[in-house]
Amino acid sequence: MRTALPPFTLNDGVEYPAIGLGTFGMRGSEGVDAITAGLEAGYRLLDTSSGYRNEPEVGEALRRTTVPRSQVRVTTKLLGPDHPYERARRSIRASRERLGGDPIDLYLIHWPNPRQNRFVEAWRAVIDAREAGDVVSIGVSNFERPHLEAIIDATGVVPAVDQVEIHPYFVSEPLRAFTAGLGIVTESWSPLGLGRALHDPVVTSVAAEHGVTAAQVVLRWHHQIGCLPVPRSSDPRRQAANLDLALVLSEEEVERISALGRPGSPRYGRLWGGDPATEER
Ligand SMILES: NC(=O)c1ccc[n+]([C@@H]2O[C@H](COP(=O)([O-])OP(=O)(O)OC[C@H]3O[C@@H](n4cnc5c(N)ncnc54)[C@H](OP(=O)(O)O)[C@@H]3O)[C@@H](O)[C@H]2O)c1
């Protein structure tokens, strides 16, 4: 089933599905099977990275599926060691080849790596890759306000997307307000909190009230706070269920879930400490 959620329109005018399939860890023939199953289940957005070492698997799934390539959006990302301009341009072309040769639909800088401090240079390379036709839409991941201001001040080009950690235990309201003000779409990584958020009593009680799964509640919550989640599942039944988001949460339910992820709440926090201010990847 395709999701009934309306697509996003990125700030470059491109339409983007409201939910994508995360592919971290989907490698080898099992990975190809899981990604192909996701496409057949109805996903039209795949999220990978040069760092996941599964771009060939994504490319193979795109070849194998019955879904026309033109209907699928593929996101991949640039790693820190490839931030220097020429390396970035080469890395982007290599990703394009591994993914099957079509222009990459959305290309992100994976982490700002502030200590290395070459992310502005990387952003120039990504902009030029768009000019060259290697990529269509461009954005960033794990960029916080100072990193966003630096690349926009240097180039005048506003990213279409910022993919950041967001789940019920980490809701990042100030950053989301800032990026929304710039017309940047927020994508949520680890949107299910790596599965941990699915056992939270607040989430399970809302799920019971609606007669849906905890994952459906969490994914619908992402949608209602204005985010684009990229949940990962290798299980075809869970893949399909995660697209079935017709339920509507009340404002009070959205607020109860958001409250779990604010500073001061007992379970508040990043899943594994990936702080963009210090992380170097
Ligand atoms: N930009 C970044 O720095 C960054 C960082 C981390 C992740 N990401 C992206 O975000 C994607 C998603 O994040 P994630 O993979 O870390 O974790 P996630 O999507 O929050 O959680 C994945 C886990 O939830 C389980 N799951 C999925 N649907 C379920 C359901 N309906 N019921 C019960 N369990 C369910 C999956 O197991 P099954 O497979 O068994 O269903 C898997 O163990 C990644 O794959 C990657 O593409 C990006």
The ligand as an ORCA input file, in Angstrom:
! r2SCAN-3c Opt
* xyz 0 1
  N      21.556     10.814      9.095
  C      21.987     10.079     10.099
  O      22.988     10.394     10.763
  C      21.283      8.804     10.445
  C      21.537      8.167     11.665
  C      20.811      7.006     11.964
  C      19.852      6.527     11.055
  N      19.636      7.161      9.865
  C      18.622      6.678      8.896
  O      17.394      6.507      9.599
  C      16.906      5.176      9.342
  C      16.030      4.700     10.468
  O      16.712      4.730     11.706
  P      17.242      3.416     12.440
  O      17.458      2.389     11.417
  O      18.386      3.831     13.295
  O      16.073      3.026     13.456
  P      14.457      3.082     13.551
  O      13.837      3.203     12.201
  O      14.109      4.094     14.594
  O      14.167      1.644     14.176
  C      14.452      0.464     13.469
  C      14.091     -0.722     14.344
  O      12.684     -0.727     14.596
  C      12.138     -2.013     14.244
  N      10.785     -1.789     13.710
  C      10.444     -1.135     12.574
  N       9.112     -1.117     12.424
  C       8.596     -1.780     13.471
  C       7.271     -2.103     13.873
  N       6.221     -1.735     13.150
  N       7.108     -2.812     15.030
  C       8.178     -3.196     15.767
  N       9.445     -2.919     15.446
  C       9.660     -2.211     14.307
  C      13.083     -2.596     13.213
  O      13.082     -4.007     13.272
  P      12.625     -4.938     12.007
  O      13.581     -4.644     10.884
  O      12.757     -6.311     12.559
  O      11.206     -4.564     11.687
  C      14.430     -2.047     13.697
  O      14.986     -2.874     14.704
  C      18.209      4.380      9.147
  O      17.972      3.092      8.622
  C      18.974      5.334      8.268
  O      18.500      5.233      6.938
  C      20.330      8.301      9.554
*
